[in-house]
Amino acid sequence: MTRPFDSAISAIRMSGPSLYDPPVSADSPLYLTNDHLEAALSRHMLGRSLAGLPLRTRSKVAKTLVCEALGYDVPASFRKSQPRFPHPNFDLYVQKSNNLQIWNEEVDPERRYVVLGLDDDDSIAGVRVVTGQELALLDTTGTLTSKYQASRRKSNGSTLVNPFDTLPFVQSMKPVSALEARLMGLISPVSVPRPGTVLSISAIYSRLLQLIGREIQDPGATQERLRGVELQRLICSELDLAEYADGGQFPDILSQALEVKLQLSPTVDLGLVSPDSAKPVLELGEQIAHRDMRYAVVYAERIDYARLRVTEVVVCSGAHFFDEFRRFEGRVQNRKLQIRLPRDFFEITSTG
């Protein structure tokens, strides 16, 4: 059965890039989105046994399986590089326990992290692909970072902080005020944005105002990620995008360069990169930086244990984020990092 990621894997096999070539860009036919990467690895690796292998050998076998899954030639020896897989841009961790340890380097918000989970028999039972941003949000101990955080300076109801996109965004993406619903319906939330198919920031704000008063199903007090998924489904519907999909990338709705934050409390967690950063966004190439991204901060109140209601929407570019929000500075600590993975970490393993 052909999967959506098979064309990229075939292209890798045919063109033969080295595993240690520079990171592939998101607009390349060789690029695998996070969800496609997870699905491709799951298809090839789930159920494979690593039983009885010394740790060093187990690591080499796991790396070999990754190369086979993605179409790369297996090198005679694996180099010690950062990341371990430079061309697809990810590190690999094989986990028997839920205590993920990262040694001698900081978590890179632009890097991807592939985590393989082993069962009691040392067979691969789970595959997850997360970004450094997502990994930072899993850290509840403070050993990783205090992260960038912010709170709204003053609640003035729903607000469009800046009515126009940043100049680099306008020049690169050529945002439009409207696009036929038929054409919007062909755009996947996880596809790379194309010039002329991206709504302007003011158009996004106008559409997201329709969320006010809408209810969001709450899967549980500890299921913050799944609450965010429910909100993203609503947003995709309001934007007339194709059926909801989540590539696990930054920004959340890649095709519209839109990062989404659902807020039940005043503190907004921003991860490892400040919204006003001039650092380029990996998925969008060198021309678009984090400061050019659009942010939708959606505030909600609890109706009961199972339902939330949207009360306010704030939309802004990263460059203007701190016009509306007060910054809490974060500091990354360079030491051994230990992150306790949630019990359900591998439960959403994708098979494509």
C-alpha positions in Angstrom: 0.0 0.0 0.0 1.4 3.4 -1.0 1.6 5.9 1.8 1.9 9.8 1.5 5.5 9.6 2.6 6.6 7.0 0.0 7.4 9.6 -2.7 9.9 11.3 -0.4 11.6 8.0 0.6 11.8 7.0 -3.1 13.4 10.4 -3.9 16.0 9.8 -1.1 16.8 6.4 -2.5 17.2 7.7 -6.1 19.2 10.8 -5.3 21.3 9.2 -2.7 22.0 12.1 -0.3 24.4 11.4 2.5 23.0 11.0 6.0 25.5 13.7 7.0 24.6 16.3 4.3 23.2 19.7 5.6 19.5 19.6 6.7 17.0 19.2 3.8 14.7 22.2 3.4 10.9 21.9 3.9 10.2 22.6 0.2 12.4 19.8 -1.0 10.9 16.6 -2.4 13.2 14.8 0.0 11.6 16.4 3.1 9.5 14.3 5.4 7.1 16.2 7.7 7.0 15.2 11.3 3.9 13.1 10.9 5.2 11.4 7.8 8.6 10.8 9.5 6.8 9.2 12.4 4.6 7.1 10.1 7.5 5.9 8.0 9.6 4.9 11.0 6.6 3.2 12.6 5.9 1.1 9.5 9.4 -0.3 9.3 10.3 -0.5 13.0 7.3 -1.4 15.1 7.7 -4.9 16.5 11.4 -5.1 15.7 13.3 -6.8 18.5 16.4 -5.4 20.1 16.5 -8.0 22.8 19.8 -9.3 24.1 21.9 -6.5 22.5 24.5 -4.5 24.5 23.6 -0.8 24.6 26.1 0.2 22.0 25.0 -2.5 19.6 21.4 -1.7 20.2 22.0 1.9 19.3 23.7 0.9 16.1 20.9 -1.5 15.1 18.3 1.2 15.8 20.2 3.7 13.6 20.5 1.1 10.8 16.7 0.5 10.9 16.2 4.2 10.6 18.3 4.4 7.5 16.5 1.5 6.0 13.1 3.0 6.8 13.9 6.4 5.2 15.9 5.3 2.1 19.4 6.3 3.2 22.5 4.2 2.6 23.8 2.7 5.9 27.2 4.2 6.6 30.1 1.9 7.4 30.2 3.6 10.8 27.9 6.2 12.4 29.6 9.5 13.2 29.2 11.5 16.4 27.4 14.5 14.9 24.9 17.0 16.2 22.2 16.0 15.4 22.9 12.3 14.9 21.0 12.4 11.6 21.9 15.8 10.0 20.1 15.5 6.6 16.7 14.7 8.0 17.5 16.8 11.1 16.8 14.7 14.1 18.3 12.9 17.1 17.4 9.4 18.0 16.7 8.0 21.5 15.8 4.4 22.4 13.8 4.3 25.7 13.1 1.4 28.0 12.0 3.8 30.7 10.1 7.1 30.6 13.1 9.1 31.8 14.6 10.7 28.7 18.1 11.9 29.2 20.0 14.4 27.0 23.7 14.8 27.6 26.1 17.7 27.1 23.9 19.8 24.9 20.9 22.1 25.0 17.6 21.1 23.4 17.5 22.7 19.9 14.0 24.2 19.2 14.5 23.7 15.5 15.7 20.1 15.8 13.5 17.0 15.7 13.7 14.2 18.3 12.8 10.6 17.4 12.0 8.6 20.5 11.6 4.8 20.3 9.8 3.0 23.1 10.7 -0.6 24.0 8.3 -3.0 25.7 9.2 -5.5 28.4 10.6 -7.9 25.8 12.9 -5.1 24.3 10.8 -4.9 21.1 10.1 -1.5 19.6 6.5 -0.8 20.7 6.2 3.0 20.0 7.7 5.7 17.8 7.2 9.4 18.4 8.6 12.4 16.6 8.6 15.7 18.5 10.3 19.1 18.0 12.6 20.7 20.6 9.8 23.1 21.3 7.4 20.2 22.2 10.1 18.5 24.2 10.6 21.7 26.3 6.9 21.7 27.1 7.1 18.2 28.4 9.7 19.3 31.0 7.9 20.0 34.3 11.0 19.8 36.6 12.8 22.9 35.5 15.9 20.9 34.7 15.5 21.8 31.0 14.6 25.4 31.0 12.3 28.0 32.6 11.2 28.5 28.9 10.0 31.8 27.5 6.7 32.8 29.0 4.5 35.8 28.9 1.2 37.2 30.2 -1.2 39.7 28.7 -0.5 43.2 29.8 -4.2 44.1 30.1 -7.3 42.3 28.9 -9.2 44.5 26.4 -11.3 41.7 24.9 -10.4 40.3 21.5 -7.7 42.2 19.7 -5.8 42.3 16.4 -2.5 43.7 17.6 -1.1 44.6 14.2 -3.4 44.9 11.2 -0.7 44.1 8.6 1.8 41.2 8.3 5.5 41.9 8.5 7.2 43.1 5.4 9.3 40.0 4.9 6.2 37.9 5.2 4.3 40.0 2.7 7.2 39.9 0.2 7.6 36.1 0.5 4.1 34.8 1.1 2.0 37.4 -0.7 -0.9 37.0 1.7 -4.5 37.5 0.5 -7.6 38.9 2.1 -9.8 36.1 0.8 -9.5 32.8 -1.2 -12.4 30.8 -2.6 -13.6 28.2 -0.1 -13.2 25.6 -2.8 -9.5 26.5 -3.1 -9.0 26.8 0.7 -10.5 23.3 1.0 -7.6 21.9 -1.0 -5.0 23.2 1.4 -3.8 20.9 4.1 -3.0 22.5 7.5 0.3 20.7 7.5 1.5 21.6 3.9 4.2 24.1 3.4 2.7 27.6 2.8 2.7 28.8 -0.8 2.7 32.4 -2.0 -0.8 33.6 -2.7 -2.5 30.8 -0.7 -1.9 32.3 2.7 -4.6 34.5 4.4 -3.5 37.9 5.7 -3.3 38.4 9.4 -6.4 40.6 9.4 -8.3 38.0 7.4 -7.3 35.3 10.0 -8.4 37.5 12.8 -11.8 38.2 11.2 -12.4 34.5 10.8 -11.2 33.5 14.3 -13.6 36.0 15.9 -16.3 33.5 14.9 -14.8 31.2 17.7 -16.2 33.5 20.4 -18.8 31.6 22.4 -17.9 28.3 20.8 -17.4 25.3 23.0 -14.4 23.0 23.1 -14.5 19.5 24.4 -12.1 19.0 27.3 -10.7 15.4 27.4 -9.4 15.9 30.9 -7.4 18.2 33.2 -4.1 16.5 32.3 -4.7 16.4 28.5 -3.5 19.9 27.6 -2.2 18.7 24.2 -5.6 17.1 23.3 -7.4 20.3 24.2 -5.1 22.1 21.8 -6.0 19.6 19.1 -9.7 20.3 19.6 -9.1 24.0 19.2 -7.0 23.5 16.1 -9.8 21.5 14.6 -12.2 24.4 15.1 -9.7 26.9 13.6 -9.1 24.7 10.5 -12.9 24.7 10.0 -13.1 28.5 10.4 -10.3 29.0 7.9 -12.0 26.5 5.4 -8.9 24.4 5.3 -8.9 20.7 4.3 -9.7 18.2 7.0 -7.7 18.7 10.2 -4.2 17.3 10.3 -1.4 17.7 12.8 2.2 17.4 11.7 3.6 18.1 15.2 5.6 21.0 13.7 6.0 24.7 14.4 3.8 26.6 13.6 0.7 24.5 14.4 -1.1 25.3 11.2 1.8 25.3 8.9 0.1 26.2 5.6 -1.1 29.5 7.2 2.1 30.2 9.2 -0.1 30.2 12.3 0.9 29.2 15.9 -2.1 28.5 18.2 -2.1 28.9 22.0 -5.2 27.9 24.1 -5.2 29.7 27.4 -7.1 28.8 30.6 -4.6 30.7 32.7 -2.8 34.0 32.3 0.7 32.6 31.6 1.4 31.8 28.0 4.1 29.1 27.5 6.2 30.0 24.4 8.8 27.2 24.4 12.5 27.7 23.6 12.2 30.5 21.0 10.9 34.0 21.7 8.2 35.1 19.2 10.2 38.2 18.2 13.3 36.1 17.3 14.9 36.8 14.0 16.0 33.2 13.7 14.6 31.5 10.6 11.8 29.0 10.9 13.2 25.7 9.6 10.0 24.6 7.8 9.7 27.9 5.9 13.2 28.5 4.6 15.7 31.3 5.3 13.4 34.2 4.4 10.8 33.8 7.1 11.7 34.2 10.8 9.8 33.5 14.0 9.0 37.2 14.2 7.1 36.9 10.9 4.9 34.1 12.2 1.3 34.8 13.2 0.1 33.9 16.7 -3.5 33.2 17.8 -3.8 33.3 21.5 -7.3 32.0 22.3 -8.6 32.4 25.8 -11.3 30.1 27.2 -13.3 29.6 30.4 -14.4 26.3 31.9 -18.1 25.5 31.6 -17.9 22.2 33.5 -15.5 19.3 33.7 -15.9 18.3 30.1 -16.4 21.6 28.3 -14.7 25.0 27.7 -16.0 28.2 26.1 -13.9 30.6 24.0 -14.1 34.1 25.4 -11.3 36.2 23.7 -9.0 35.9 20.7 -5.7 37.8 20.3 -3.9 37.7 16.9 -0.5 39.2 16.2 2.8 38.7 14.4 5.7 37.5 16.5 7.4 40.9 15.9 4.5 42.6 17.8 3.8 39.9 20.3 5.3 41.9 23.2 3.2 44.9 22.3 0.3 43.0 23.8 2.1 40.6 26.2 4.6 41.1 29.0 7.7 38.9 28.6 9.0 36.6 31.3 12.7 35.9 30.4 13.8 32.3 30.2 17.2 30.8 30.5 18.4 27.5 29.0 20.7 25.4 31.2 23.5 23.5 29.7 23.8 20.3 31.6 22.4 16.8 31.6 18.7 17.2 31.0 16.2 14.7 32.3 12.6 14.8 31.0 9.9 12.4 32.3 7.8 11.4 29.4 4.0 11.2 30.0 2.5 7.7 30.4 0.6 8.1 27.1 3.6 9.5 25.2 3.6 6.6 22.7 -0.2 6.2 22.4 -0.5 8.4 19.3 2.1 6.6 17.3 1.2 7.1 13.6 1.2 4.4 11.0 0.5 6.8 8.1 
